[in-house]
Amino acid sequence: MLQKYASFVVNNAAQVNSIENGLRTLTYILPGRFADAELASEAIYTLLSFVGVYHDGLLSKAAKSGLLVDKQGQPVKIDSTPFNRYHGRLSRGSDVYRIASLLLSGLQFSEKLVEMVVAKKFGDKLRWKVVSLIEIIKIVLRLNLLQLSGRRMVTGAVVPERLVDPAALGSVSRTAQAVDSDVLWRGERSGLSFKSVKEILQNTEGNADLGSFITSEARDAESVAPAEALIRPFSSLGLAGELLFILRPLIYVLGIRKLGRGDWRPWALSLLIELASRQMIRTDLHSGKDDVPEHTLEKEELSRRKWLFLYYLLRSPFFDRFTESRLTRLAEWCNNKPLLSLLGSLIQDYQPLWQQYYFYTAGS
């Protein structure tokens, strides 16, 4: 049964992707439309997150086996990203790392839905216990990833990125499923695939420009570096900063449970911890290492963490005192503009969710 489903997804990747995107769009506009609409929206979004990862795995496997072709009928070439190389190497080297990554991703996909269900069915008191438990489990998983990676930065996402764009795929014919072995040559030790001379000549109608080909196939230092070198190990200062970043969500939740969401102290303490963590990590990456610039994955993760500071604008008590009134005025202004009315409606629909549910603005 699963084999038939996998074959269906591979043979109809573009259509399946369109359905997924349509359903995801639906989840953004459902909240506020009917009773428990936000619960239905979150349930659909959670299911799509799990299904999307499964479909990405099927397509990546099919592409690596030469079963996918583009709209010109050529086999789809997979260029692994630094993110996938790094996490793929660590997952292959440790079953514990792979399992911890899957569990962490599963929690990130479903935490909003779990909080919402518990709050609606069992009340606020149990909800905060469940929220605390989820944050504890995430801390344990991230500490395992930190240790197994050799004291390297734990990225926000730990599942492989999408390598194949379903919209760019052509029809999978029987001839495409039996790819000519002369098209690609795969190294036995590295596992990397390279175009054959025959394929190069065919694509250039016999007039191959060696200089252009070499330029197009040139690789930068990170693309040929060992996967483990894509994120550097921390020294003591950076490790302390990473531990602060990992522990911050639980400290914030415990502060809320003790003092309430309307108290400034949990909000301010969380912000100070996050600022200190960021400064310690950046200092560690630039000191004592010949002032080597941040690697691509390090830059991306630090940039992601920088954007997380925006969540402080949506957390009580800052949201209640400063942000809410401004967003309300913005939504009312948008509602009077034909093209912006949808944006105004979305702001009004999501405001109660930001105020009521922790994981909507948790950034953890």
N, C-alpha and C positions, 0 to 999 in steps of 0.2 A: 504493500500500500504506500509506504513512504517512498519507495523507488519510483512508483508511478507519479506521485506528487512532485518529486524532485525533477523528473523528466518533463512534467507539465510546466513547472516554473522556468526551467532552462529554455524550453521551446517557445515559451510565451512571455519572456522576461519583460519586454516593453509594456505589454498589456497589464501584467501583474503589478509593475511599478506604477502605472497610471492609477490603478485601483488603490494602491497604498497611499499615493499622494493625495488622491481625492478624499480618502477617509481621514487622513491627517488634517487636511484643511477643514473638514467637518468638525473635528474635535476642538478647533479654535473658536468656532462660532456657536457651538452648542450651549455653553454655560449661560444660564439665565433664561433659556428659551422655554423650559417647562420644569416641573418639580423633579428634583434630583438629576437635572440635566448635567450638572458638573460631575456627578458620579458616573453617568453613562459616558461622558466625554473622556474622563480619565481612564475608565476601563478599556475603551477602544484604543486610546493612545498607548496604554501599557501593553496591550496585546500586539499592537502594530510594532512596538519596539522590539519585542521578542521575535516576532515573525520576520521583521526586517533583517535582523542579525542572521537568522537562519537562511533567509534567501540570499543574502550577501555571500555567505559561506558556500552555498550551492553554486552560485555564479562564478565565484573565484576558482572553485575546484574545477568547474567545467572549462573555464578559460585556460587554466594551467594544463588541462588535458587536450586542448586544441579543439574543443567542441563548440566554441562561440566564434561567430564571424561578424565583421562590421557591415555597414550598408553597401560597401564595395565588394563584399564577399571574401575579404581577407581575414585570416585568423586574428583574433583580438590578442594584442600583445599586452602582457601584464608588466607594469613597471612598479615594483614594490616601493611604497613610501618609507621614509625613515621611521615613522611611527610603527608601521607594520613589521619592518625588519627588527626593530628593537624588541617589541613585545612578542613577536613570533619566536625570536631566539631565546628569550627567557622562558616562554611557555614550553618550547621543545626541550629545554634543559631541565625543567622541573615540573612534575605533575602537580605539586602543591601550589606553585605559582599559577599554573593554568586554572586550577579549580578555584583558587582565591579570586582570580580575575573574573571568572564567570559568576561567582557568588556576589561579588561587589557590583558587577554590572546589573545583575538581576535585582539587587536591592535598589540601585539607582533608578531602574525602570519602574519599579512597583511601589516605592516608598510613599508617593503622594496618594495612590489608590488605597494603600493599607491604612494610612492615617485617616483618610476620609471615611472609610468603612467603619473603622473603630469609633471615630467621633460620632457618627450618625447612629450606630447600633448600641454602643456601650457607654457613651458619655465622655466628658472632657478629662476626668481624672484618669481613666484607663488609657486614654489617648496619649497623654504625656508620658505614661510608663512605657507604652509601645514605642513612642518616638525616641525615648532615651535608650531603649533596648536596640533599636535599629542603629542609632549612632554608635553605640558600644560595639556592635558587630562590625560595623564599617571601620571603626578604629582598629579592631583586631585584624581584620583583613588587610588594611593598609599597612599596618606594622609588619605583617608577614611579607607583603610585597616589598617594603623598604628593606627588610633584612635579606630576602632572597635575591634582590637585585644588586646587592653589594653596597647598600647605603646610598642609593641613587634616588633622585626626585621621583615621587609617585605622581603620575599624570592623572588628570581628571577622568579621562576615559581609558579603559584598558582592554577593550575588545577591538579587533581589527577594523580599520577603516574600509569603506567601500572602494574596491579596486576597479569595478566594472560599472560603466554607466549604461543601464538597460536601454535608455532612449537612443543610444548610438548603435545598438545591435541590429543586425539584419536577420533575415530568416535563416534558421539553422537547417541546412539541407543535409542529405545523407553524405554528399561528397565532402561537406565541411566537417562532418563527424569523423571522417577518416583522413585526417590531415597528412599531406605528403611529408614524409620524414625529411625531404630535402629542403623544406622551407625554413625550418629552425634547427639549430644544433644546440644541444644542451650539454653543458659541462658535467662530467660525472662527479667531480669533487665539489664544485661550487653550486651546482644546480641552476646556474644562470643560463638563459636562452639567448642565442645570437642568430642573426640572419645569415643564411648561406649566401655564397657568391651568386648562385643561380637566382635566388629571390631578389637580390639587389639589382641584377641585370634586367630581370623581368619588369621590375617597378620603374626602371629608368629607360625602358625600351632599348636596352643594349648600350646606352651611353652613360654609364655610371660616372659620376663626378666624385672621385676619391676624396677630395677635400671637403665637399659638402657632406658626404657620408660620414667622414670622421668627425666633422663638427656636430652633426646631428646626434651621433652616438657618444659624444664626449661626456664623461662623468666627472662630477666635482669630488672634492676630497671626502665629503660625508657619504657619498653614494658607494664608495669603495672601502670605507673604513669599517672595521669590525663593528657588529651591531652594538656590542656593549659600550663602545666609545661614543655613541650618539648622545648619551647622557653621562656626565662625569660623576664619580663618587664624591660624596660630601666629606669634608673634614669635620672636626668637632662643632665649629660654629654653624655650618650649614645643616648638619644633622640636628642640632638643637632647634634651628628655625623650622625644619621640616616636621619635627615632633610637635612643635607648637601649632603648626598649621593643621596637623592631623587631629590634635586634641581639642582645638578651638570649638568645633560644633558641640561637643559634649559639655564643655565648660559653659557655653552659652545656654544650652538647654537646662542644665542644672540651676543656672542663675535665674532663668525664667520660672522654673518650678518653685524656687524658694521665694523670689521677690515679685513675680508677676511680670507680664509682658509690658505693662505700662511703666515699669521702673527703668530709669536711665542707666543704672549700673551694669546690668547684663549687656546692654547694647554697647556701652562705652568700653567695657572690658573686652568684649569680642573684637571690637574695632582696634583697640590697642594691641591685642595679641596678633591680629592679622598684619598690622603695620610692622610690628617687630619681627615677625616671621619673614615677611618679604625683604626687609632690610638685611637681616642676617643671611638669608639665602643669596641675595645679590652680592653681598660683600664676600661671601665664601667663594662664589663662582669667579670673582675677579681678582682675588688676592692669592698670592703664592702660587699662581699657575701661569706665570709669564704673561699675564694680562691677555689671555686667550679670549676672544669674543665668545659670547654665549652661542652654543650650538643651536641648530634649528629647533629641535624638540624642546630644549630648555627655554628658548625664546617664546615658543608657542605656549608652553605651560605657564610661564610667568605672565604672558599677555592675558591668558584666560583668567588667571588669579587676579589680575588687575581689574578686569571687568566685573569680577565678583563683588567689588566694593560698591557697585551700583545697588546691590541688594539692601545696603544699609539705608537707602532712601525709602525703601518699601517696608522696613521693619518698624514695628512700634517700639518706642513712643515717637520716633522721628516722623514716621508716616502720619500718625494721628495729628501731630502738631504743625507740620510744615508741608508735607507732600500731598496729603489727601485733598485739601482745599484747592490747591493748584491743579491737580489732576481733574477734579470735578469741574473747574472752570474751563479747562482744556476740552473735556468731553462735551460740555454744553456748547462750546464754540464750534466744535467739529460737527455736532448734530445739526447745526444750521447750514452746513455746507454739503451740497449733494455728493461730492466725491469723497468727503472725509467722514460722512455719517457712520460708516462701518467702523472706523477707528474709534470714534466717540462711543459707539455701542460696546465695543470690546473693552475699552477702559472701564466703563460702568459695570460691565459684567464681571470683570476680573478683580475689581477693587475688594469686594467681600472675601474673595478667595485669598488674596494677599494678607488680609487682616486676620482671617480665621484660621488658616492652615499654615503650620510651621514650614513644611517642606517646599511650599511654593516660593519662598524667599530664603531658604536655608543656605544654598550655595555649597552644600557639602556632598 
